[in-house]
Amino acid sequence: MASPRDWSKPRSAAVALAAAALSGVLGYFGTGLHPVAALTWLVPLPVVLAAPRLRWPWALGAAATGWILAQSNLWTYFAHELEMPPGVLVAVLGFYPLLAVAGTALFRALLGRGRPVSAALAFPAVWAAGEYLLSIAQPHGAWLSLAYSQAGLRPVVQLASVTGVWGVTFLVVGVPAALAALAAPAVPRLRLAVGAAVVLLCVGGYATYRLAPAPAGDRVRVAVLGGPVDGELAPDSAAGRALLSRYTRQIGAAADDGARVAVLPEKVFDTTGRTWPLVADPLARLARRRHVDIVVGAVVRHGRTAGNVAVAFPATGGAPVTYTKRHLIPGLETDEVSPGHGPLRQVPGDTRFGLIVCKDLDFPELVRDNRNHGSSVLLAPAWDMGRDGWLHSRMAVTRGVESGSWIVRAGRYGDLTVSDPTGRVVAEANATAHPDAVVVAEVSTATAPTLYARAGNWFAWLCAAAALVLLAAALRHRARNRWDTALMVGSTPRR
């Protein structure tokens, strides 16, 4: 195999452009709002295969270009639906190309020093650590993780119950890195092949164990209701009264079908101190009369302040409990409502049912906190943006796998979903096409917290430490080679 120095510039350019283009096409379809899960595993492969055979500028340029092309599937979504300011848009979409450059650089350096195992570990360690650092540095939580592309592949996503989404990302980008290291010229392959096989066998064995049928526990029937595609209706308007009447009929029918919990979407009513009783009083009476816990999403205004809330009306007839959404969409919500603070909230009289709202499910720590406070089922009013319904609902599904929770999510203008702690979607409806849809399903309250729920982001920090150690090893090896070369020619290396 020819070394990078033996290649002409035209040949290097052709290989780099081909690798970037193929990676970009795979990433365009393997990531984004509707990813093809199998393609996600292939996205880094063309670049990491080519990197050892290219000079540094070509290799790193191909890595960055590939991810710029891949993420072009999100440009209009971030700019239009989420209304991200241009500076924030560039920063968010620029992160993954930079991450690709960093991972490729360390992979190439270690592979060039004859350390294929270290190279195969370094690439996914950089990615997993980078995703975690991004999740705590920007206001969208773990929104951009590659792990969600695997939400439909339940054996793969079980790893999140141990490592969080960071372990799933590590696996998805680690497999192509291992393949590229095995294919690199003049490297020892046996140890790497055995190590990769052991990791995959362990992941597969754990997935088989976790997907085994769970013991039967307490079962509760829940109903999830859709809502209007757009608008937050005033309760004293004709449209608001009609919507409340529809919800009353639907909850009654669900109760006849055995439902004991009903969840309505986010912000279906826009209320003030004067109009809130028009919503609260009928729902409180209905909850008490039909023995159904009812959770409704609304905007509640008090003077100049407003909150995006989930309010639970208990079947026992006691006082309702209010949870205020903590994580708001910058721009779209922060100009209108204030974030919530204070303690977590559960349905009155039953701490197994926790309250959460939409974007809060993008933050693993908040779901972990709920699980560790005893909430085995999260009731989530939500509001999606049409074409992101699948992806946003699967983020919630993945949160349930991480912490061992059932997720009951009423996503208006998106998906209505009920999912179990292994990521199985037991009931689903498209509320974009059918705004008046209702799904009814059984959930179990007898589930246990996961290792991730108890230990948190240990794996992300382990990846960060591993990346730093491997970077130091690569730099030390380079410095030693410079000194050895200098001693051979009788000079002192420049610092």
N, C-alpha and C positions, 0 to 999 in steps of 0.2 A: 504493500500500500504506500502510495506516495505521501510524503509529508506535506503540510501546508505550504512550506517554502518552495516546494517543487511545482506548485500550480501557478499558472499564469493568472493575471488579474481577470481577464475575460472568463476563464473557467471558474475561478473563485466566485465572481459575481453571479454567474449563472447558477451555481450550486446554492449560493446563499439566497438568491431570489426565489429559486424553486422551493427551497425548504420553507422560506417565509410564506410564500403563497399557499403551499399545501397546508401548513400549520394554520394559516388564517382561515382557509376554507373549512377545515375540520373544526376550528374553534367557533366559526360563525354558526355552524349547525349543532355543535356539541356543547355550547354554552348559551346564555341568554334566557329569554322568557319561556321558551319551549325547547329545551335541550334534548338531543338524542343521546341517551346515556352512554351507549357503546362508543360513540365518537369522542366523548370527553377524554377517554383513556389514551386516545391517539394524538391529541392536540400537540403536546410537546415533542412527540417522537421525531418528526422530520428535522427539527432544529438540533436536538441533542445527538441525533445520528450524524449530522453534518458537522457539528461544532469541533470535534477533534481533528477534522480534516481541513478546517478553514483557519486562516489567520484570525487574530483576535477581533479586529474591526468588523470583518465579515460575519463572524459567528454571533457577536453581540448585536449587530445590526439586524440580522435575521431573526433573532429572538424577540427584539422589540417590535419589529415590523409585523411579525406573525400575530402578536397579541393586539396590536393596534387594529389590524384587519379583523381579528376575531371579535373584538368588542364593538365593532361598528354596528352590530345588531342591537345595541343598547343606546346609541346616540340619541335617536328621536324620542325614545321612552324617557330618558333622563331629562332631556331638554323640554319636552312638551308636557307629558303627563305629570312628572314630578316637579317641573318648573325649576330645575336646578340652575342657579346662577352660573354664567360661563366659567368663572374661575373655579368654582367647586366642581363643575362637570369635568374640566380638564384635569384637576387634581385627582378625582376619583378614577377616571378612565386612564390616567397616566400611571397609576400605581402598578397595575399588573404588567405592563411592558417593562417597568423598572424592576419588578420582581423577577420577570423572565430573564432579564439581563444579569441580575445578581446570581440567580440560580445557575444559569448557563456558564457564567464566568467561573464560579467555584467548581462546577462539574468538570469543565474543560481543564482547569488548572490541576485538579487532583488526578484526573485521568492521565494527563501528560506526565505526571510524576510517578506513574505506575501503581496507582492506588484505586483500582476500580470499585472496590467495596465502599471506600470512603466517598468516592464520586457519586455512586448510586444512592448513598444515604444523604449526601449534602444537598442534592437537588430538591427532593421533597421536604427536607428539613427547612430549607430557606422558604419554600412556599407556605408550609403550614405555619411557621412562625410569623411570616409576613402577613398572612390572612388574619391571624389573631391580633397582631399589632394594629392593623387597619381597623379591626372591629372595635377597638377601644379608643381609637384616635379620631373617629369621625361619627357623625350623629345617626348613622344608619345601622349600627350594630354589626351583626354577622351577615348582613344582606348579600354580600358579594362572594360568599364562599362557593367554591366549585363543588362542594359536597352535595348541594341540593340537586345537582344534575342526576344524582344516583338515588333520589328519593323513591323512585319506582322500582329499584333493585333492592329488595328488602334484605337479602343476605349481605350485601355490601354495607348498607347503612346501619346494620347492627353494631358496627364498630364505634359509632357515635355514642353508644351507651357506656363505653369505657373511656374514650378519648375526646368526646365532643366531635364537632364537625372537622376539627383539625386533623384527626386521624384518618378520616375518610379522604380528605384532600391529600394527605401524605400518601395514601395507597394509590389514589388515582394518578398522581404525577410520579410516584415512585416506581410503578411498574414500567412505564416507558423509559425512565432513567436507567433501570436495571437492564432492560433490553438493549439500550444504546451502549451501555458499558460492556455488556457481553459481546456486542458486535464490533467494538473498537479494536484496532490492530494492536497486536503484541501486548496483550494483557492476560494475566492468569485468570481463568474463568471458573474453575471448579468451586472455589470457596464462595464466589459471588452467586453462582447458580444454586448451590446448596442453601445458602442463606436466604435467597429470595423464595425458594421452594418452602422452607420452614415457615417463613412469615405468612405466605399464602395459605399453607395448611392450618396454621394456628387461627387465622382469620376465618377460614372456612369452617373449622371445627367449632369455634365459638358461635358463629352464625347458626350452625345446625342446632347447637344446644339452646340458644336463645329463642329460636323459632319453634321449638317443640311446644306442643299444646300446654297452656298454663292451667293450673288447678282452677276449678270453678270457684268463683267468689260471689259476693253480693252483686246482683245485676239491677240496673236502673234504666228505664226506658226514657230516652231524651228525644225532643223534637227540635229541629233547626229550621228557622223560617227565613225566607228571602225578603227582599225589600225593593223599593223603587230604585231604578238605575241611578237617578240623579236627584239632588235636592234634599234639603232638610226641612221637613214639613212642619208648619205651625199647627199645634193641636186645635186651634180655634178656626182654622181654615176648612173649606169644604173638602180639600184633598186630605188634610190631616185627619178629619173625622172619618172619612171613608177608609183610610189606612188603618186606623185604630179599630174600626168595626171589622175589617177583614182579619186583623190579627186575633180579635176576640173569637171569631168563628173558627179560625184555623187552630187556635190553642184548644178550644173546646173539642174539635174533632180529634186532635192528637191525644187529648185526655181520654176520649172514648176508646182510642187505640192503645191505651195503657201508658201513655207518656206521663212522667212525673216531674220532668224538667223541660222548660221551653226557653230557647235562646233566640232573641231577635237581633238584627244587625246593628251596626254602629251608626250613630247620628240619624236615626230615622225620624226623630222629632227635634225641633229647635224650640226650646221653651224658655220662659221667664218665670219669675216668682208668681206671676198672675196665672200663667197658662199651664204650669207644671201639674197642678191638681187635675187638669183635664185628662192627663195621661195616667198619673199615679193612682187616682181613686178607682177608675175602672179596672186597672190591672191588679191592684191590691184585692179588690172584691173577687175578681176572677180567680186569682191564685188561691184565695181562701176557700171559695165555693167549690172549685174543681180539684183541690188538693194538688196543685202544680206550682213548683218554684218557677217564677218567670223572671228572666233577665232581659232588660231592654237597654239599647244604646241610645243616648240622646246628648244634645248640647244643652247645658243648663246655665242660664245667664243670671247673674246677680249684680245689678248695677253695671259697672264698667268691666267686670271680670266675667269669664266664662270658662267652663270646663267640659271636656269630652268624657262622658261618664258611662259606666255600666252600672245599672241599678237592679238589685235583686229583690223581688217581692216574694217573701216566703209563703209556702203553702200553709204554715201554721198560723198565719194571720198576724205575725209580729211586725215590728217596725222594719222598713226596708233598709238595705245596706248599699252604700254608694262607693264605687271605686272610680278614681279619676285617672285617665290615661297618662302615663308618665313620659312616654317617648313620642314626640310629635314630629311630623314631617316638616323640615325647615321650609319656610315660605308658605306652603299651602296651609299649614295649621298654626304655625307660631304667630302669625299676624292676627289670629282670631281667638285662640283659646290658650290657656295657661296650663303647663304640665302639672300633673299631680305629684303629691309627696305623701309621706306618712306610711302607716302600716299596710300590709297586704290585707285583702278582704276575701271573705268566704261567704257562701250562702248562709244566712242566719240559721243556726242550729245544726249545721252540717259542714264541718271544716274540710270534708273530703272534696267539696266542690268549690274551687277558687275562681275568682273573677279576674279577667285580664282583657285588654282591648287591643285588637289589630296589631299595630306596629310594635307593641310591647313584646310580641312573640318573636321578633327579630333579634331579641337580646337573650342569649342563653342564661346569663346570670339571674335574670328576673324569673325565668321559668324554674331554674334550680331552687331559688329561694321559696317559691310557692310550693314546690314538691317537698322541700325539707321542712316546711311548716304544716305538712299533712294533706295538702291538696293533691289527690290522685287524679282528679278530673278538672281540667280548666275549661271554663265557659267563656267564649270569646266573641263578643260582637265585633264585626270587622267590616271594612269597606274597601274593595279593591278598585282597579282602574281598567276593567274590561280584559284587555289582552294579557295582563299579568296575573290573572286569577289562578292559573295552575301553579305557577312558580311560588306565589306568595302563600298559597295554601300548603304547598309542600315544605316550605320553610317551617310552618307550624307543625306539620307531621314530623319533621326531623327533630324539632324541639321535644316532642313527645317521646321519641326514641332516646334522645340524650338523657332525659331525666326520669323516664319510666312513667309517663303520664298519658292518660287519654286526653285528646284535644277535641272539643266540640266547638266548631268555628262557623259562625253565620256571616259569610262574606258576601254582602250585597255587591252587585256588579262584578261578581267573581264566582267563587265556588262555595257551596255549602258542604262541609266535610265533617265526618266523625271518624277519628283514627285512634288506633290502639297503641300501646307502648312499644310494639315492634314495627310500627310504621304501616300497618295494614289499614287501608281506608275501608271501613265497614259500610259506610253510606256516603253518597255524594250526589250533588245535583248542580247543574250549571245555572246560577242565578242571573247571569247576564242574558241568556236566551229566555229564561223562565223566571222573572222577578217574583212571581207568586208561589214559587216552589216550596215544598215542605218535605224534609226527610226525617224519618223516625228510625231510631236504632237503639240497641242496648249497649250500655257501657258497664264496665266492672269497676268497683271501687276498691277491690282487693289487689292492689299492685304494690310493688316494692320499689324504693328509690334505687337508682343505678350507681355504679362506681363513679360515673361522671357527676351525678347529682351530689355525691358526698365529697369527692376529691377536687372537683372543679377543673381548671385549665392546666392541669399538671403536664399533659402531653405537649401542649403548645410551648410551655416554658422549657420542657426537655428539648424540643426541636430548636428553640432559640439558642440554648446552651450548646447543643451539638453543632449548629451552624457556626457559632463563634469558635469552638474548638477546632473544627475542620478548616476554617479560614486561617486560624493561627498556624495550623500544621502546614497549610499550603504556602503561607508566607515564609515560614521558617525554612521549609525545603528550598524555596527560591533563594533565600539569603545564603543558605549553605552552599548551594550550587554556584553562586556568584563568587564566594570566597574560594571555593575549590578551583574555579576557573582562573581566578586572579593569581593564586599561588602557582598554578601550572605555568603561567606566562611571566611570573615574577613582577607583578604590579599589585597595587591596592585598589579594590573595587570602589567605585564612586557610591556615595550614600544618597 
